[in-house]
Every structure is written in structure tokens, then in C-alpha cells.
Amino acid sequence: ISRIFNVFFLYFRDIGVIVRTLGCFPTEAELNELLAKVEDEEEPGGYVHLEKFLPVMTKVLLNRSYRPIPEDVLLHAFEVLDEKKCGYITKEDLVKYLTEEGEPFTEEEMENMLSVALDPETNTVHYRNYISKLVVDET
């Protein structure tokens, strides 16, 4: 079994998606620290051995590291961006804020977010609806 186990690899660039899919929400700095723990300099091509990733990720899950941001904090952040207090943010404004300010989103991250958050009819993000999709039940 260990010989079969050794042939499983993960793409290094997909680790962030995998971690977030497992209900952990690290900052980019925390994600980079995690990646440094699983990085294998001997493995070319941006791959990570599954056997190296699993113990690190198991520890993260057991320790409940990288907790999600509470709903009220998310709501407050969107309300700050919603200067007109209309309950939504335009696609253009959201892209501007999230790609030019703070820890900027990559183009792929922005596309992923907009695929879930954007109302295609109005080209806006009704953030209360979007937040309800983000909230993780921790019970």
C-alpha cells in the first residue's frame, strides 16, 4: 500500500483551494507558511507528495487552525465598501477593491468569487445573500 500511496501528488498551486474546501481559511501569509511545510525541493514541476501533505493538513484540521471569519465581521466589511448603503456593490467596485487594495485577489480568485457572488442580471453583488453562502456552520 505504501508504494501506491507514494505515487499520489497534488499540484502545489491547488493546495490553497484544497485547504479552503476543507473549511480552513488561512490568509495568504498563513497559506505560504503551510506550503513551505509541504514543499518538496526534490520534486520538480510544482507537485506535493500526498504523504507529505496529509500529516500537515490533519494537524491543521485537528487544531482547528484557520477559522472562518464570523458572519458579522464579513457583513461589516461589505457595509464599509457599500458607501451608498444600498445593500449591494457593483462588480466594477468590488473588483477594484479586491484586486488593488490590501492583500489583492488573483484573477483566478476573483473569477471564482464572482461566479458565486455576482447577480448576472444586475451585475452587482448583493452581499447579504453572498455572505449566507460563505458562512460555515461549525457545530
KANORCOR-V931085 format. One record per residue. N is the residue number from 1. RES is the residue in one letter. PHI is phi in degrees with one decimal (* if undefined). Layout:
n->{N;N}
res->{RES;RES}
phi->{PHI;PHI}
This chain:
n->{1;2;3;4;5;6;7;8;9;10;11;12;13;14;15;16;17;18;19;20;21;22;23;24;25;26;27;28;29;30;31;32;33;34;35;36;37;38;39;40;41;42;43;44;45;46;47;48;49;50;51;52;53;54;55;56;57;58;59;60;61;62;63;64;65;66;67;68;69;70;71;72;73;74;75;76;77;78;79;80;81;82;83;84;85;86;87;88;89;90;91;92;93;94;95;96;97;98;99;100;101;102;103;104;105;106;107;108;109;110;111;112;113;114;115;116;117;118;119;120;121;122;123;124;125;126;127;128;129;130;131;132;133;134;135;136;137;138;139}
res->{I;S;R;I;F;N;V;F;F;L;Y;F;R;D;I;G;V;I;V;R;T;L;G;C;F;P;T;E;A;E;L;N;E;L;L;A;K;V;E;D;E;E;E;P;G;G;Y;V;H;L;E;K;F;L;P;V;M;T;K;V;L;L;N;R;S;Y;R;P;I;P;E;D;V;L;L;H;A;F;E;V;L;D;E;K;K;C;G;Y;I;T;K;E;D;L;V;K;Y;L;T;E;E;G;E;P;F;T;E;E;E;M;E;N;M;L;S;V;A;L;D;P;E;T;N;T;V;H;Y;R;N;Y;I;S;K;L;V;V;D;E;T}
phi->{*;-63.2;-67.5;-67.9;-59.3;-68.1;-88.3;-85.5;-126.8;-118.5;-69.8;-55.4;-70.3;-93.1;-59.2;-59.1;-64.6;-62.7;-61.4;-70.1;-65.6;-82.9;87.2;-110.8;-129.6;-74.6;-70.7;-62.3;-63.7;-65.8;-64.5;-63.0;-63.2;-63.4;-62.0;-63.1;-71.2;-104.1;-65.2;-123.5;-63.0;-79.5;-96.6;-76.5;84.7;73.8;-107.3;-124.9;-65.5;-58.9;-65.3;-86.0;-74.9;-56.9;-63.9;-66.5;-69.5;-61.2;-63.4;-59.8;-67.7;-65.6;-83.6;54.0;-73.7;57.7;-63.7;-69.5;-74.9;-60.9;-55.7;-66.2;-71.0;-61.2;-59.9;-61.6;-61.9;-66.0;-63.6;-65.0;-71.9;-86.5;-62.2;-86.9;54.8;-104.4;88.9;-148.9;-129.4;-69.6;-55.7;-60.1;-64.9;-63.1;-60.5;-59.3;-61.0;-86.2;-110.7;-116.0;-116.6;54.3;-90.3;-66.5;-70.9;-78.0;-60.5;-65.5;-62.2;-65.6;-62.5;-62.2;-64.5;-64.6;-63.6;-99.9;-88.0;-79.7;-85.6;-66.1;-74.0;-106.8;58.6;-130.1;-112.5;-81.8;-66.5;-63.1;-64.8;-63.5;-60.6;-61.6;-79.1;-88.2;-63.3;-105.2;-79.8;-93.2;-86.2}
